[in-house]
Amino acid sequence: MKKTLHFIAAIIIGFLYFVSPLDIVPDALLPFGYLDDGIVIFLVLPLLYARLTRKKLPPAK
């Protein structure tokens, strides 16, 4: 249950950060403004892929 809540929270927070106009680096600073959004997508997509394919992620070192 706890893993499911963490997964759901990570997906929701990642999505909200991606669509939010408030960023760490403003989008007006091209191309660096989109870099933080790309990092969030890069971190969330493996979680989503692992959940959809029911594969376990390797343990963090």
N, CA and C of each residue as an Amber inpcrd file, in Angstrom:
protein
   183
   0.8220000  -1.2010000   0.0000000   0.0000000   0.0000000   0.0000000
   0.8620000   1.2610000   0.0000000   1.9480000   1.2250000   0.7990000
   2.8020000   2.3990000   0.8940000   3.5040000   2.6720000  -0.4330000
   3.9320000   1.5940000  -1.1410000   4.5760000   1.7770000  -2.4420000
   3.6070000   2.3670000  -3.4500000   2.3580000   1.9520000  -3.3900000
   1.3580000   2.4710000  -4.3110000   1.1380000   3.9610000  -4.0830000
   1.0650000   4.3690000  -2.8340000   0.8870000   5.7910000  -2.5400000
   2.0890000   6.6060000  -3.0100000   3.2950000   6.0740000  -2.8300000
   4.4910000   6.7840000  -3.2980000   4.4920000   6.8910000  -4.8150000
   4.0830000   5.8220000  -5.4800000   4.0230000   5.8350000  -6.9400000
   3.0190000   6.8690000  -7.4280000   1.8270000   6.8530000  -6.8660000
   0.7910000   7.7960000  -7.2680000   1.2260000   9.2330000  -6.9850000
   1.8410000   9.4490000  -5.8250000   2.3040000  10.7900000  -5.4730000
   3.3860000  11.2620000  -6.4430000   4.3140000  10.3830000  -6.8180000
   5.3830000  10.7660000  -7.7440000   4.8120000  11.1320000  -9.1080000
   3.8410000  10.3750000  -9.5830000   3.2410000  10.6510000 -10.8880000
   2.4800000  11.9780000 -10.8510000   1.6900000  12.1830000  -9.8060000
   0.8910000  13.4070000  -9.7050000   1.7840000  14.6380000  -9.5420000
   2.7770000  14.5520000  -8.6790000   3.6740000  15.6900000  -8.4660000
   4.4650000  15.9930000  -9.7270000   4.9380000  14.9590000 -10.4090000
   5.6600000  15.1670000 -11.6620000   4.7900000  15.8300000 -12.7120000
   3.5490000  15.3740000 -12.8380000   2.6370000  15.9640000 -13.8150000
   2.3230000  17.4160000 -13.4560000   2.0430000  17.6720000 -12.1840000
   1.7300000  19.0380000 -11.7650000   2.9190000  19.9760000 -11.9760000
   4.1250000  19.4990000 -11.7180000   5.2950000  20.3350000 -11.9490000
   5.4560000  20.6200000 -13.4320000   5.1990000  19.6170000 -14.2640000
   5.3600000  19.7830000 -15.7060000   4.3770000  20.8080000 -16.2680000
   3.1310000  20.8130000 -15.8090000   2.1320000  21.7330000 -16.3540000
   2.0810000  23.0700000 -15.6250000   2.7410000  23.1520000 -14.4820000
   2.7210000  24.3880000 -13.7030000   3.5560000  25.4830000 -14.3660000
   3.0630000  26.7160000 -14.3380000   3.8640000  27.8130000 -14.8860000
   5.0150000  28.2180000 -13.9590000   4.9930000  27.7650000 -12.7210000
   6.0680000  28.0720000 -11.7760000   7.1300000  26.9870000 -11.8760000
   8.3260000  27.3480000 -12.2950000   9.4240000  26.4120000 -12.4590000
  10.6350000  26.8950000 -11.6860000  11.5710000  25.9840000 -11.5020000
  12.8410000  26.3630000 -10.8850000  13.5890000  27.2950000 -11.8280000
  13.6030000  26.9320000 -13.1110000  14.2030000  27.7670000 -14.1570000
  13.0570000  28.2410000 -15.0500000  12.8360000  29.5400000 -15.1750000
  11.7200000  30.0260000 -16.0010000  11.8440000  29.5770000 -17.4600000
  10.7110000  29.2650000 -18.0720000  10.6930000  28.8000000 -19.4560000
  11.1450000  29.8760000 -20.4390000  11.1700000  31.1160000 -20.0220000
  11.5980000  32.2020000 -20.8990000  13.0970000  32.1400000 -21.1970000
  13.8530000  31.4130000 -20.3830000  15.2950000  31.2750000 -20.5980000
  15.5530000  30.0760000 -21.5140000  15.2640000  30.2870000 -22.7960000
  15.4190000  29.1960000 -23.7620000  16.8730000  28.8390000 -23.9210000
  17.2750000  27.6520000 -24.1080000  16.5820000  26.3730000 -23.9650000
  16.6170000  25.8370000 -22.5430000  17.2780000  26.5740000 -21.6410000
  17.4650000  26.0910000 -20.2730000  16.1690000  26.0380000 -19.4830000
  15.1840000  26.7950000 -19.8840000  13.9130000  26.8200000 -19.1760000
  13.1630000  25.5100000 -19.2560000  13.3740000  24.7820000 -20.3330000
  12.6930000  23.4950000 -20.4880000  13.5100000  22.3370000 -19.9280000
  14.7180000  22.6080000 -19.5030000  15.5850000  21.5590000 -18.9870000
  15.0280000  20.9470000 -17.7040000  14.5290000  21.7560000 -16.7890000
  13.9940000  21.2120000 -15.5470000  12.7340000  20.3830000 -15.8010000
  11.9060000  20.7910000 -16.7620000  10.7370000  19.9880000 -17.1190000
  11.1680000  18.6440000 -17.7080000  12.1960000  18.6700000 -18.5220000
  12.7130000  17.4340000 -19.1040000  13.2680000  16.4920000 -18.0550000
  13.9160000  17.0410000 -17.0440000  14.4580000  16.2110000 -15.9660000
  13.3270000  15.5380000 -15.2000000  12.2610000  16.2700000 -14.9320000
  11.1190000  15.6880000 -14.2210000  10.5150000  14.5570000 -15.0490000
  10.3520000  14.7700000 -16.3440000   9.8190000  13.7120000 -17.2050000
  10.7640000  12.5150000 -17.2150000  12.0650000  12.7810000 -17.2950000
  13.0680000  11.7210000 -17.3120000  13.0260000  10.8920000 -16.0260000
  12.6800000  11.5020000 -14.9040000  12.6110000  10.7790000 -13.6340000
  11.2950000  10.0260000 -13.4510000  10.2140000  10.5420000 -13.9890000
   8.8910000   9.9420000 -13.7690000   8.5810000   8.8300000 -14.7790000
   9.0330000   8.9730000 -16.0130000   8.7030000   7.9760000 -17.0310000
   9.1610000   6.5600000 -16.6920000  10.3580000   6.3360000 -16.1510000
  10.7170000   4.9600000 -15.7840000   9.7990000   4.3610000 -14.7150000
   9.3350000   5.1790000 -13.7810000   8.3820000   4.6880000 -12.7800000
   7.0830000   4.2430000 -13.4380000   6.5970000   5.0690000 -14.3290000
   5.3520000   4.7550000 -15.0200000   5.5170000   3.5270000 -15.9120000
   6.6190000   3.4340000 -16.6200000   6.8700000   2.2900000 -17.4910000
   6.9630000   0.9960000 -16.6830000   7.6850000   1.0480000 -15.5640000
   7.8240000  -0.1430000 -14.7270000   6.4740000  -0.5780000 -14.1690000
   5.6510000   0.3630000 -13.8200000   4.3330000   0.0290000 -13.2750000
   3.4220000  -0.5520000 -14.3460000   3.4640000   0.0090000 -15.5420000
   2.5940000  -0.4740000 -16.6080000   3.0140000  -1.8380000 -17.1300000
   4.3060000  -2.1200000 -17.1100000   4.7860000  -3.4210000 -17.5820000
   4.9840000  -4.3910000 -16.4360000   4.7280000  -3.9540000 -15.2280000
   4.8560000  -4.7690000 -14.0100000   6.2660000  -5.3030000 -13.7890000
   7.2480000  -4.5370000 -14.2450000   8.6460000  -4.9010000 -13.9860000
   9.1080000  -4.1310000 -12.7670000  10.0100000  -4.7540000 -12.0300000
  10.5700000  -4.0710000 -10.8720000  11.8120000  -3.2980000 -11.2950000
  11.9550000  -2.1160000 -10.7480000  13.1440000  -1.3160000 -11.0030000
  14.3170000  -1.9140000 -10.2280000  15.5300000  -1.8050000 -10.7620000
  16.6880000  -2.3020000 -10.0010000  16.8590000  -1.4710000  -8.7330000
  17.3710000  -2.0850000  -7.6960000  17.5450000  -1.3420000  -6.4410000
  18.5490000  -0.2040000  -6.5980000  18.2730000   0.8870000  -5.9170000
  19.1740000   2.0460000  -5.9550000  20.4490000   1.7210000  -5.1970000
  21.5640000   2.2160000  -5.7130000  22.8550000   1.9430000  -5.0520000
  23.2670000   3.1080000  -4.2250000
